[in-house]
Amino acid sequence: MRILVELQKNGRMTNVTLADAVGLSASPCLLRVKRMEQAGYITGYGAHIALPKLGETVTVFTEITLSGHAPEYFQRFEQSLRKVDEAMEAHLVSGGYDYLVKFVTRGLSHYQDVIEALLERNVGIAKYFSYIVLRTPIVKTELPLATLFGDAR
């Protein structure tokens, strides 16, 4: 758990630095990291991008209700949505609608083009509601592993 906590903070740290941070020698630390990668606990490493430095974008959260609730409706919708580059997250949820989808687009007209293209594909969307993000005061990139699964110290 301590290894995972540290790698979330800095996935580019050297194995020696990681080993020091978690109180292991370098060789066992590297073996544990490799085992966690192979077992699927660590799914990848990446960079955090400062999107505003690249240009204007808009984030839109969209509630989507499907026209049917048989498994094939969910499969067809999800397969189609996977092909939409602007769809950053999709969550199947309980409550008043079926999916909450996060889109990032160049602007509102681009978002409208994306959602209209989805509707034209006839993937089973009965209705949708869009929520334009005005400001994002909190973004966390590290999961609270110690809180969720016990103290990692």
C-alpha positions as CSV (number, residue, x, y, z in Angstrom):
1,M,0.0,0.0,0.0
2,R,2.8,2.4,0.8
3,I,4.3,1.8,-2.6
4,L,1.0,2.6,-4.3
5,V,0.6,5.8,-2.2
6,E,4.1,7.0,-3.2
7,L,3.8,6.1,-6.9
8,Q,0.5,8.1,-7.0
9,K,2.4,11.2,-5.8
10,N,5.2,10.7,-8.3
11,G,5.2,7.9,-10.8
12,R,8.5,9.0,-12.2
13,M,10.5,8.6,-9.1
14,T,13.4,6.2,-9.3
15,N,13.2,2.8,-7.7
16,V,15.9,3.8,-5.1
17,T,13.9,6.9,-4.1
18,L,10.7,4.8,-3.9
19,A,12.5,2.2,-1.8
20,D,13.8,4.8,0.6
21,A,10.3,6.4,0.9
22,V,8.7,3.1,1.8
23,G,11.5,1.6,4.0
24,L,12.6,-1.2,1.7
25,S,15.9,-1.9,-0.1
26,A,15.8,-1.3,-3.8
27,S,15.7,-4.9,-5.0
28,P,12.6,-6.1,-3.0
29,C,10.9,-2.8,-3.8
30,L,11.4,-3.3,-7.6
31,L,10.1,-6.8,-7.3
32,R,6.9,-5.7,-5.5
33,V,6.3,-2.9,-8.1
34,K,6.7,-5.4,-11.0
35,R,4.3,-7.9,-9.3
36,M,1.7,-5.2,-8.8
37,E,2.0,-4.1,-12.4
38,Q,1.6,-7.7,-13.6
39,A,-1.3,-8.3,-11.3
40,G,-3.1,-5.2,-12.6
41,Y,-2.9,-3.1,-9.4
42,I,-0.8,-0.5,-11.3
43,T,-2.5,0.1,-14.7
44,G,-0.2,2.7,-16.1
45,Y,1.8,5.9,-15.7
46,G,1.1,9.3,-17.2
47,A,1.5,13.0,-17.2
48,H,-0.9,15.6,-15.8
49,I,-1.7,18.1,-18.6
50,A,-2.4,21.8,-17.9
51,L,-5.2,21.9,-20.5
52,P,-5.8,25.7,-20.2
53,K,-2.2,26.3,-21.4
54,L,-3.1,24.5,-24.7
55,G,-6.2,26.5,-25.4
56,E,-9.9,27.0,-24.6
57,T,-12.0,23.9,-23.8
58,V,-15.3,23.2,-22.2
59,T,-16.2,20.3,-19.9
60,V,-19.7,19.1,-20.0
61,F,-21.3,16.5,-17.7
62,T,-24.2,14.8,-19.5
63,E,-27.0,12.7,-17.9
64,I,-28.0,10.0,-20.5
65,T,-31.1,7.9,-20.3
66,L,-31.3,4.9,-22.6
67,S,-34.5,3.9,-24.5
68,G,-34.3,0.3,-23.2
69,H,-32.7,-1.5,-20.3
70,A,-31.9,-4.9,-21.7
71,P,-28.2,-5.8,-21.6
72,E,-27.8,-5.2,-25.4
73,Y,-28.9,-1.6,-24.9
74,F,-26.1,-1.0,-22.4
75,Q,-23.5,-2.9,-24.6
76,R,-24.4,-1.0,-27.8
77,F,-24.3,2.4,-26.0
78,E,-20.9,1.7,-24.3
79,Q,-19.3,0.3,-27.5
80,S,-20.3,3.4,-29.4
81,L,-19.3,5.8,-26.6
82,R,-15.8,4.2,-26.4
83,K,-15.2,5.5,-30.0
84,V,-15.9,9.1,-29.0
85,D,-12.6,10.8,-28.2
86,E,-14.2,13.6,-26.3
87,A,-16.0,11.2,-23.8
88,M,-13.5,11.2,-21.0
89,E,-15.5,9.2,-18.4
90,A,-18.7,7.3,-18.4
91,H,-20.4,6.0,-15.3
92,L,-23.4,3.7,-15.2
93,V,-25.4,5.0,-12.2
94,S,-28.6,4.3,-10.3
95,G,-31.3,6.9,-10.0
96,G,-33.1,9.1,-12.5
97,Y,-30.9,8.3,-15.5
98,D,-28.6,5.6,-16.7
99,Y,-25.2,7.2,-17.4
100,L,-23.2,10.2,-16.3
101,V,-20.7,11.1,-19.0
102,K,-17.9,13.6,-18.9
103,F,-17.1,15.3,-22.2
104,V,-14.2,17.6,-22.9
105,T,-14.6,19.6,-26.1
106,R,-13.2,22.7,-27.9
107,G,-16.4,24.6,-27.1
108,L,-20.2,24.4,-26.9
109,S,-20.7,24.0,-30.7
110,H,-18.2,21.2,-30.7
111,Y,-20.0,19.5,-27.8
112,Q,-23.3,19.9,-29.8
113,D,-21.7,18.2,-32.8
114,V,-20.5,15.3,-30.6
115,I,-23.9,14.7,-29.0
116,E,-25.7,15.0,-32.3
117,A,-23.4,12.5,-33.8
118,L,-24.2,10.1,-31.0
119,L,-27.9,10.6,-31.5
120,E,-27.6,10.0,-35.2
121,R,-25.8,6.7,-34.6
122,N,-29.1,5.5,-33.0
123,V,-27.3,3.9,-30.0
124,G,-30.4,3.9,-27.8
125,I,-30.4,7.4,-26.3
126,A,-33.9,8.3,-25.2
127,K,-33.0,11.7,-23.6
128,Y,-30.0,13.6,-22.2
129,F,-29.4,16.7,-20.1
130,S,-26.1,18.7,-20.3
131,Y,-24.4,20.5,-17.5
132,I,-21.7,23.0,-18.5
133,V,-18.8,23.3,-16.1
134,L,-18.1,26.9,-15.2
135,R,-15.2,26.4,-12.8
136,T,-13.4,23.4,-11.3
137,P,-12.3,24.3,-7.8
138,I,-11.2,20.8,-6.8
139,V,-9.3,18.2,-8.8
140,K,-7.6,15.3,-7.0
141,T,-5.4,12.9,-8.9
142,E,-4.4,10.7,-5.9
143,L,-6.9,8.3,-4.5
144,P,-7.1,8.2,-0.7
145,L,-5.7,4.7,-0.4
146,A,-4.8,4.9,3.3
147,T,-8.3,6.1,4.1
148,L,-10.0,3.5,1.9
149,F,-7.8,0.5,2.7
150,G,-6.0,1.2,6.0
151,D,-3.0,3.3,7.1
152,A,-0.2,3.1,4.5
153,R,2.5,4.4,6.9
